Amino acid sequence: MKRYTLLNIWFLLAVAVPFSAPANSTAPYTQDQAAQYFDAQKFQEAIAAWSSLEKEHNDDPRLIYNIAAAYLETGQLGEALVRLIYARELAPRNGQIAMGLQTAVAKISDDLTPDYPKTDARYYLGVVKEFTLSEIAFITLIALSIFTCATVISRINHRADKLLRPLQVMVLVLGLITAARYAVTDDWGVVTAPSTNVHQTPEIQSPIIFELRSGSPFRVVQHLDTGFTEIALSDGKRGWLPPATAVFTSQL
């Protein structure tokens, strides 16, 4: 299920933000070369070029954003998200970085959400999830207003009681949709440590079942008070992630 706002689409079409490296830079590439690679849709080359500048200028949010934009174009969503989170730390009020984060989170969610058939009830929960809470609140407010007016009219004219029944059903359905929207709010995460082991049980001494590198996205199954998180990957693998090794979209 895909739902992209105009801001998401604008971000995907946006050109890289200019970043000027000092003349005495020892990087093997220049900013102009990196931008030319990006404009020519040679995104891997753009990543290599901007990454060479990052070693000397890792505190410039524009440069970090450029690298994230290139990663996003190549589908390396986890790497893009890690860079965007860091860029937001450097420039917390930058709107373009905020839109980039929104886009990366939406794409990770789409990639990790299973495509359920229409015969599966979880498909319809996914449809419900496509509505924002503000949209549901607005529709519910209108339904409650109509219901209130109909209640007043029915007290004046008892024949209007027949109008109340479908309205009662409508309000009930909207209430269930709102509850389902909260229930299906998913949490995703991305590994931020250079690498981390995923364990069979939520204990550091537990057997290691696989390893994840920085930028690897995953779906959160559950959090424990101990800091361990049960995760699921798109290929079906599951395990327990140690504390302080990842960032979660619910925190963004």
N, C-alpha and C positions, 0 to 999 in steps of 0.2 A: 504494500500500500504506500503510495507516494503522494505527499502533499507539500508542494513547494510554494512559498509566498513569493511575491514580486521582489522582495528584498533578497531572497535566496537566489533567484534568477539573476538579479542585478549583480550579485557578488560573483557568480560564475562567469559572467561576461565582462567583469571589470578588468582593466589592465593593471599591471603591477604598479605599486606606488614607488616613485623615484627615490633612490637612495644614492647619495654621493659618497664614494670612498675617498679618503684623503690621497693626495698625490704621492705621498711616501709609502703607500700601502705595498706590502710584500706579497699580496695575494696574486695567484697566477692568472686570475680573470679580473676584468673590470666590470663596473656596474652596467655600462653600455652593452657589453657582450652578453651579460646575463639577461638583460631586458630584451635584446635581440633574439636570444634563444627562446624566451617566453613568447614573444610576439610571433615567432615562427612555429610555435607549438612544439618545440623541442624541449619538453618539460624536464626530462632527466638531465639534459645538459644545463638547463637553467638552475636546477637544484644543485648540481655540482659547482656551478659558478658562484651562486649566492652563498653556498655553504663554505666556500673558500674565503669569502669576505666575512662570514659569520665568526670565524675563529678570532679575528681581530676586533670585530665590532658587534659583539653579542649582546650589547645593551641598547641597540637601536631597534625600536619596535617596528619601524617600516621595513627594515631588512628581514626581520623574523616573519613579518606578515607576508612578504614576497615569497619566502621559502614555503610557508604554509600554503599559499595560493597554488604554487607549482605542485606541491604534494597532493593537494586536493584534485587538481586536474588529472593526475596520474592514478587516482583512486587509492592512494596511500593515506587513508582517512585517519588512521591512528597517529601517524607522524604529523599530519596536518593539525590535528587537534592538540597534540603536545606543544607544537610551536605557537598555535593561537592562544593557548592558555598562558604561555610565557609572555607573548606579546601583550596580552591584556594586563598582566602584572606590571609590565613596563609602561603601558598607556591605558589605564583603566577607563578613561572617558572617550576613547577612540571608537566612533560609531562603526567604522568599516571593520575593525577587528571584531566587534560584537556581532556584526552580521556574518562574518566568517565563521565564528563559533557556532552560531545558530545553524548555518548551512552544514557544517561538519557533523554536528550532533544529529541533525535530521537524516543525513545520508548514512551515518553509522546505524541509526535506528532502523532505517529501511533495509540495510544489508543484513542485519542480524534478526529481523523479524521474519518468522516462517510464513510462507504463503499458504494459508489454510484454504481448503476447498469450501465452496458455499454450503456444502452439506454439514460442515463443522461449525458448531456454535461459536468457536473462537474467532471465526471469520467475521461475524457480526460484532463481536467485541472490538475487533480491529477497526470496523467501520465507525463505531461509536467513538473510538479514540481519535478519528480524524477531525472531530469537532473540538474546537477549543472550549475551555471552560467559560469564557466570556460569551461565546455564541450560545451555549446551552443556557447560561444564566439569562440572556436576553429573551430567548424563546420562552423559557419558563416564566419570566416576568409578564410577558404578554398573555400567556395562558392563564396565569393567576388573576390578572386584571379582568379578563373576559369572564372567568369563573365567578369572581366577586360581583361583577355587574349582573350576571345571570342569577346569582343567589338573591340579590336585592329585588330583582324583577319578579322572581318566583314567589317571594313573600307578599308582593303586591297582587300578583296574578298567579293563582295556583296552577293554571294551565301551562305555565312555563317550566313546570317541574321536569317535563320530558327533555328540555334542553340541557338540564344539569347532568344527566347521565353520561352522554358522550364527553362532556367537558370534564367530568370527574375522571373518566378513563384517560383522557388526554393528560391531565395533571399527574395522574399516577404513572403513566408511561414516561413522562418527562422526568419525574423523580427517579425512576429506575435507571433511565439513561444517565442522569447525573451521577448516581451511585456507581454505575458501571464505568463511567469515565474515570472516576477516582480509582476504581479497583484495577483498571488495566493500565494505569500509569506505569510505564516500564522505566527501569534504571539500567543504564549502560555504563561501561567504563573503558578506560584505555590505560595500558601499562605505561608508567612514567619512569620507572627504574630502568637502568641500562639492560637488565635482564632479571627475571625472577622465576623461581621454581613454583610449580603448581602441585599441591600435595593431595594425597588420597583422602585424608581426613584433616580436620581443622587443628592440626598440631604441627609444630615446626619439625618434630622428629619423625613425622609420618613419611611413608615412602613418596618419592617424587615420581609423578606420572608423566609430566611433560614440562617443557620450559617455554616461557614467553619472553619476547624481546620488547624493547621500548617501542611504543606505538601500536602494539597489538590490541585490537578492540575485542570486547566480550560483552555478554549479557549477564546482568546480575541476577542470581537466583535468590540469594538471601544474605543478609549481613548478620554477623554475630557480635556480641558485646566484647569479645576478645580481640576484635579487629580483623579476624579472618572473614573472607567473603567467598561464598560458593558462586562459581561462575560457569557459564556455558558458552562454547564457541559455535560458530556457524557450521562446523563439520560434525557437531554432536558431542565433542569432547567436553567433559565436566571435571571440575576439581575445586580445590580450595586455595585461594590466593592469600599470601601472608599480608599483614598490616603494612601500611605506608609504602606500597609499591605501585599504586594506581590512583587515578582521579576518576570520579564518577560524575555522570552528566547531571545528576540531581544536585550536585554541588556547584554547578556552573550558573 
